[in-house]
């Protein structure tokens, strides 16, 4: 597992004035807890950039007066005005003592749903786990090779040895959703029996009005004809216009279309 080394010094002055003076010198105050005692220290702001501004999980070895402390990042505080780092909290690792950490997720493989035109939506980028320090690692691998369209992976699907996952098991981690283009492609087609012969053989209605087989006067203005999350369209050779009416505006605009055709 990756680790970075930070050179720090013991902090002697406390209070508002001492803290402001430290920050004016480019130093960031911090604290190390979780071990035998708390250690207040200061470190240069540039030395903390590789630990703070990174999406990966890594250890921080803080060297203070010749002694090295193995720690992980626990909390950060930023200035509300200029967004600069003003305080850092580190948790010291003890061999036989379990720690709680946020481990990033790494999605492995290619989803069949993405190959079919879907979009991979990542909803959680890390998991909160409880484990021993020796089992900490950079990321948790999550396979998406069996993720199909309109399916998702939940926290309960992640099986990691030596890890106690603290997130709710029913929370979705990632899913493959239909894109707008794919939704239109699915809704704009005939039923299976009419894809080759059209509506003249069995006189059934197409799922969308982009076919010229639609007869405007045979469409009944009923709300049952509109499916949720879809737009109902009419295309008539007489009016030569496509009317798009969402479900919530159906009754309001149906009368206007019949009264004032294009």
Wavefront OBJ file of the C-alpha trace (Angstrom):
o trace
v 0.000 0.000 0.000
v 1.237 3.472 -0.874
v 2.378 5.832 1.852
v 3.815 9.332 1.979
v 6.228 10.820 4.492
v 5.458 14.118 6.228
v 8.006 16.026 8.252
v 6.318 17.704 11.225
v 7.163 19.544 14.410
v 5.601 19.497 17.850
v 3.243 22.357 18.412
v 3.950 24.509 21.454
v 1.711 27.549 21.121
v -2.072 27.293 21.341
v -4.896 29.774 21.058
v -6.172 32.067 18.308
v -3.162 34.344 18.073
v -0.666 31.466 17.987
v -2.733 29.613 15.387
v -2.960 32.679 13.146
v 0.772 33.172 13.387
v 1.403 29.569 12.358
v -0.908 29.833 9.366
v 0.708 33.089 8.279
v 4.020 31.192 8.135
v 2.526 28.570 5.794
v 2.128 25.908 8.482
v -0.971 23.786 9.050
v -1.811 22.710 12.624
v -2.874 19.118 13.128
v -3.458 16.404 15.682
v -2.684 12.685 15.831
v -4.988 10.611 18.029
v -5.881 6.963 18.512
v -2.619 5.931 20.160
v -1.375 6.249 23.700
v -1.751 10.032 23.710
v -2.732 12.869 21.427
v 0.071 14.637 19.589
v -0.354 18.202 18.381
v 1.956 19.077 15.521
v 2.431 21.432 12.594
v 3.466 20.655 9.024
v 4.107 22.755 5.894
v 1.063 23.089 3.666
v 2.877 21.884 0.488
v 3.866 18.645 2.265
v 0.186 17.784 2.826
v -1.003 18.273 -0.755
v -0.266 14.704 -1.850
v -2.296 13.405 1.084
v -5.252 15.775 0.924
v -5.799 16.473 -2.770
v -5.952 12.926 -4.085
v -8.826 10.466 -4.642
v -6.736 7.453 -3.594
v -6.434 6.021 -0.113
v -2.916 5.953 1.327
v -1.020 5.950 4.589
v 0.762 8.965 6.070
v 3.995 8.443 7.962
v 4.482 11.541 10.112
v 8.017 12.043 11.408
v 8.178 14.185 14.573
v 11.442 14.537 16.501
v 12.852 11.390 14.922
v 9.810 9.231 15.722
v 7.544 7.927 12.971
v 3.765 7.619 13.384
v 1.758 5.476 10.929
v -1.530 7.269 10.397
v -4.480 7.643 8.046
v -6.421 10.765 7.168
v -9.499 11.237 9.339
v -10.778 14.804 9.000
v -9.990 18.112 7.297
v -10.964 21.729 7.829
v -10.837 24.376 5.109
v -11.139 28.143 5.203
v -14.599 29.297 4.140
v -13.265 32.271 2.179
v -10.146 31.159 0.292
v -10.666 27.369 0.643
v -7.193 26.822 2.081
v -6.387 23.969 4.475
v -6.447 25.181 8.085
v -6.448 21.946 10.145
v -5.876 18.230 9.694
v -6.784 15.226 11.865
v -4.849 11.963 11.608
v -5.641 8.597 13.190
v -2.700 6.563 14.459
v -2.710 2.898 13.489
v -2.296 0.288 16.218
v -1.655 -3.287 15.075
v -4.396 -5.115 17.006
v -6.930 -2.282 17.054
v -9.600 -2.038 14.353
v -10.047 1.257 12.537
v -12.853 2.780 10.482
v -11.823 4.101 7.091
v -13.354 5.143 3.768
v -11.946 2.893 1.037
v -12.464 4.002 -2.602
v -14.212 1.687 -5.056
v -12.643 0.546 -8.318
v -15.013 -0.793 -10.971
v -13.513 -3.674 -12.935
v -14.638 -4.982 -16.314
v -17.071 -3.772 -18.958
v -20.804 -3.905 -18.378
v -22.965 -5.634 -21.029
v -25.522 -2.899 -20.477
v -22.967 -0.274 -21.503
v -22.193 -2.281 -24.644
v -25.908 -2.208 -25.474
v -25.926 1.583 -25.319
v -26.637 2.210 -21.634
v -24.876 4.640 -19.340
v -22.963 3.622 -16.222
v -24.027 5.773 -13.267
v -21.757 5.626 -10.209
v -23.673 6.572 -7.061
v -21.114 5.749 -4.348
v -17.381 6.206 -4.786
v -16.227 4.754 -1.452
v -17.360 2.444 1.342
v -16.982 2.896 5.075
v -15.355 -0.233 6.460
v -14.032 -1.491 9.779
v -10.933 -3.647 9.763
v -7.451 -4.160 11.163
v -4.649 -1.889 9.893
v -2.855 -4.789 8.187
v -5.873 -5.380 5.916
v -6.126 -1.795 4.667
v -5.626 -1.398 0.934
v -5.868 1.263 -1.740
v -9.274 0.311 -3.169
v -12.020 -2.299 -3.268
v -12.579 -4.012 -6.622
v -16.201 -4.199 -7.779
v -16.939 -6.262 -10.890
v -19.542 -4.896 -13.323
v -19.167 -7.628 -15.951
v -22.681 -8.971 -15.218
v -24.424 -5.601 -14.898
v -27.261 -5.373 -17.436
v -29.553 -2.541 -18.470
v -31.791 -1.176 -15.705
v -29.927 -3.210 -13.099
v -27.759 -2.050 -10.218
v -25.142 -3.246 -7.772
v -25.866 -2.744 -4.083
v -23.639 -2.635 -1.046
v -24.755 -6.124 -0.067
v -23.322 -7.466 -3.338
v -19.772 -6.477 -2.343
v -18.038 -9.377 -0.621
v -14.670 -8.424 0.848
v -12.734 -10.639 3.216
v -11.662 -9.178 6.584
v -13.907 -6.131 6.012
v -17.010 -5.163 7.956
v -18.938 -2.801 5.699
v -20.801 -0.173 7.700
v -22.930 1.258 4.880
v -26.566 0.265 4.550
v -26.718 -2.986 2.527
v -29.567 -1.819 0.271
v -27.858 1.334 -0.971
v -27.074 1.097 -4.723
v -23.449 1.548 -5.724
v -23.729 1.691 -9.512
v -26.378 1.140 -12.152
v -26.777 1.110 -15.927
v -29.561 3.381 -17.128
v -31.121 3.919 -20.521
v -29.888 6.942 -22.426
v -32.351 9.303 -24.063
v -31.461 7.991 -27.497
v -31.986 4.399 -26.394
v -35.343 5.266 -24.824
v -36.524 6.826 -28.073
v -35.275 3.841 -30.026
v -37.178 1.415 -27.812
v -40.424 3.381 -27.885
v -40.334 4.150 -31.627
v -40.983 0.702 -33.085
v -43.773 -1.668 -33.949
v -44.561 -4.736 -31.885
v -42.584 -7.843 -32.782
v -45.311 -9.149 -35.079
v -45.390 -5.969 -37.197
v -41.750 -5.029 -37.649
v -41.636 -6.609 -41.099
v -45.213 -6.307 -42.354
v -46.337 -3.103 -40.657
v -49.863 -2.345 -39.504
v -51.658 -3.322 -42.693
v -51.495 -7.026 -41.902
v -52.993 -7.094 -38.417
v -54.076 -3.408 -38.092
v -52.421 -2.995 -34.705
v -51.202 0.359 -33.459
v -47.472 1.104 -33.457
v -45.785 2.065 -30.230
v -44.878 5.452 -31.638
v -46.325 7.781 -34.229
v -43.158 8.158 -36.278
v -44.620 5.637 -38.725
v -46.843 6.974 -41.508
v -49.270 4.104 -40.869
v -50.828 6.063 -37.999
v -54.332 7.284 -38.679
v -54.984 10.446 -36.695
v -58.731 9.905 -36.439
v -58.414 6.314 -35.139
v -56.365 7.342 -32.102
v -58.607 7.565 -29.089
v -57.746 10.457 -26.729
v -57.562 8.342 -23.594
v -55.028 8.688 -20.815
v -54.446 4.939 -20.879
v -52.701 5.332 -24.236
v -49.870 7.253 -22.562
v -47.208 5.265 -20.809
v -45.278 6.720 -17.843
v -41.988 8.464 -18.592
v -42.711 8.539 -22.322
v -43.907 11.211 -24.691
v -46.954 10.401 -26.787
v -46.613 11.566 -30.397
v -49.018 11.951 -33.307
v -47.894 12.117 -36.927
v -50.600 12.593 -39.519
v -50.211 12.947 -43.291
v -53.069 15.445 -43.139
v -51.612 17.804 -40.552
v -47.936 16.989 -41.339
v -46.945 17.893 -37.789
v -45.598 15.971 -34.814
v -47.373 16.871 -31.584
v -45.556 16.023 -28.355
v -47.846 16.031 -25.331
v -46.568 15.047 -21.872
v -48.966 13.122 -19.670
v -49.652 15.995 -17.276
v -50.702 18.279 -20.169
v -52.793 15.718 -22.033
v -56.256 17.097 -21.358
v -55.135 20.713 -21.702
v -53.673 20.456 -25.182
v -55.769 17.736 -26.820
v -58.627 20.115 -27.452
v -56.289 22.738 -28.901
v -54.762 20.248 -31.363
v -58.156 19.127 -32.598
v -59.410 22.697 -32.930
v -56.342 24.334 -34.498
v -54.527 21.802 -36.685
v -51.306 22.817 -38.425
l 1 2 3 4 5 6 7 8 9 10 11 12 13 14 15 16 17 18 19 20 21 22 23 24 25 26 27 28 29 30 31 32 33 34 35 36 37 38 39 40 41 42 43 44 45 46 47 48 49 50 51 52 53 54 55 56 57 58 59 60 61 62 63 64 65 66 67 68 69 70 71 72 73 74 75 76 77 78 79 80 81 82 83 84 85 86 87 88 89 90 91 92 93 94 95 96 97 98 99 100 101 102 103 104 105 106 107 108 109 110 111 112 113 114 115 116 117 118 119 120 121 122 123 124 125 126 127 128 129 130 131 132 133 134 135 136 137 138 139 140 141 142 143 144 145 146 147 148 149 150 151 152 153 154 155 156 157 158 159 160 161 162 163 164 165 166 167 168 169 170 171 172 173 174 175 176 177 178 179 180 181 182 183 184 185 186 187 188 189 190 191 192 193 194 195 196 197 198 199 200 201 202 203 204 205 206 207 208 209 210 211 212 213 214 215 216 217 218 219 220 221 222 223 224 225 226 227 228 229 230 231 232 233 234 235 236 237 238 239 240 241 242 243 244 245 246 247 248 249 250 251 252 253 254 255 256 257 258 259 260 261 262
